[in-house]
Amino acid sequence: SVWMMCFPLFSNQAQTVKHVVVIDPAHGGSDSGVLGVDKEAEKDLTLAIALELKKELARDGNLEVIMTRDADKTVSLEERKKDILKRNPALVLSLHINAGFGKNSSGFELYYPGFKDAGASDKNSKKTAGNSGTKYLNDTVKLAQLVQRNLDGLFPRKGRGLREAPVPLAEGMTVPVLIVELGFATNPDEKKKLESGKTQKDIARVLAKSIRSFF
């Protein structure tokens, strides 16, 4: 029958659908980000972890991973936003390293755009297809909770909570954008861990697990 002839074609098309995931290693090039103990730059740590995360996610056949930068180069906020909007991703994960006023600040925290800022993004919703209303904000909270739970498993009692705050990278977008502050470069112990290849792989593993769980 005609139905039987069409069915395999439909099945093949369904298998080729991929979720686009954008990984944003903060800073880069002339923008060093925060400087930690021994002048270790945030830009180097975010890139190292992002590259490990890309490797982890590449094992998943239904994900297409895009990075806003894959080398130590300057990429402006506007350039990042333009690239993200062009890709129409399912989610954006932006990796950062924190800095404290002293050497004792420690732990990870997550930032996401608040519902009170939704109106500004919805006005520009024509720029991104597929999302409407505040679904993308609910999805951001869902992603944040998954990342928080998995990082809690890796760094027990180090969670500093989920924080609703303006996220410049998310302005004008109707896709989930989550900022992950992975630790404090100004804390000697945390900086040492964040520089460790093993810790970078561990962070990548739990972030990848969170992203897979999201879908």
ChimeraX attribute file (.defattr): number of C-alpha atoms within 10 A of each C-alpha:
attribute: neighborCount
match mode: 1-to-1
recipient: residues
	/A:1	5
	/A:2	6
	/A:3	7
	/A:4	8
	/A:5	9
	/A:6	10
	/A:7	10
	/A:8	11
	/A:9	10
	/A:10	10
	/A:11	10
	/A:12	10
	/A:13	9
	/A:14	10
	/A:15	10
	/A:16	10
	/A:17	12
	/A:18	15
	/A:19	16
	/A:20	17
	/A:21	22
	/A:22	23
	/A:23	23
	/A:24	24
	/A:25	27
	/A:26	25
	/A:27	25
	/A:28	22
	/A:29	13
	/A:30	11
	/A:31	16
	/A:32	17
	/A:33	20
	/A:34	20
	/A:35	16
	/A:36	21
	/A:37	17
	/A:38	10
	/A:39	11
	/A:40	18
	/A:41	19
	/A:42	26
	/A:43	26
	/A:44	21
	/A:45	22
	/A:46	24
	/A:47	24
	/A:48	19
	/A:49	26
	/A:50	27
	/A:51	19
	/A:52	19
	/A:53	22
	/A:54	20
	/A:55	16
	/A:56	17
	/A:57	21
	/A:58	14
	/A:59	9
	/A:60	13
	/A:61	12
	/A:62	15
	/A:63	18
	/A:64	16
	/A:65	18
	/A:66	18
	/A:67	21
	/A:68	19
	/A:69	19
	/A:70	16
	/A:71	15
	/A:72	16
	/A:73	13
	/A:74	15
	/A:75	16
	/A:76	13
	/A:77	14
	/A:78	11
	/A:79	11
	/A:80	17
	/A:81	18
	/A:82	12
	/A:83	15
	/A:84	25
	/A:85	16
	/A:86	11
	/A:87	14
	/A:88	21
	/A:89	23
	/A:90	21
	/A:91	23
	/A:92	23
	/A:93	22
	/A:94	22
	/A:95	23
	/A:96	27
	/A:97	27
	/A:98	22
	/A:99	20
	/A:100	15
	/A:101	8
	/A:102	9
	/A:103	16
	/A:104	13
	/A:105	15
	/A:106	23
	/A:107	21
	/A:108	22
	/A:109	23
	/A:110	24
	/A:111	21
	/A:112	22
	/A:113	24
	/A:114	15
	/A:115	12
	/A:116	10
	/A:117	16
	/A:118	18
	/A:119	13
	/A:120	13
	/A:121	19
	/A:122	19
	/A:123	12
	/A:124	13
	/A:125	18
	/A:126	14
	/A:127	15
	/A:128	19
	/A:129	13
	/A:130	12
	/A:131	18
	/A:132	14
	/A:133	13
	/A:134	16
	/A:135	13
	/A:136	20
	/A:137	22
	/A:138	13
	/A:139	17
	/A:140	24
	/A:141	22
	/A:142	16
	/A:143	23
	/A:144	27
	/A:145	17
	/A:146	20
	/A:147	24
	/A:148	24
	/A:149	16
	/A:150	18
	/A:151	24
	/A:152	17
	/A:153	13
	/A:154	15
	/A:155	14
	/A:156	11
	/A:157	11
	/A:158	15
	/A:159	19
	/A:160	15
	/A:161	14
	/A:162	17
	/A:163	14
	/A:164	14
	/A:165	14
	/A:166	14
	/A:167	15
	/A:168	11
	/A:169	19
	/A:170	20
	/A:171	17
	/A:172	21
	/A:173	25
	/A:174	31
	/A:175	27
	/A:176	24
	/A:177	28
	/A:178	24
	/A:179	23
	/A:180	22
	/A:181	19
	/A:182	23
	/A:183	24
	/A:184	26
	/A:185	30
	/A:186	25
	/A:187	22
	/A:188	16
	/A:189	14
	/A:190	21
	/A:191	21
	/A:192	13
	/A:193	15
	/A:194	22
	/A:195	16
	/A:196	13
	/A:197	13
	/A:198	11
	/A:199	15
	/A:200	20
	/A:201	19
	/A:202	17
	/A:203	22
	/A:204	22
	/A:205	20
	/A:206	22
	/A:207	24
	/A:208	22
	/A:209	16
	/A:210	21
	/A:211	18
	/A:212	14
	/A:213	12
	/A:214	17
	/A:215	9
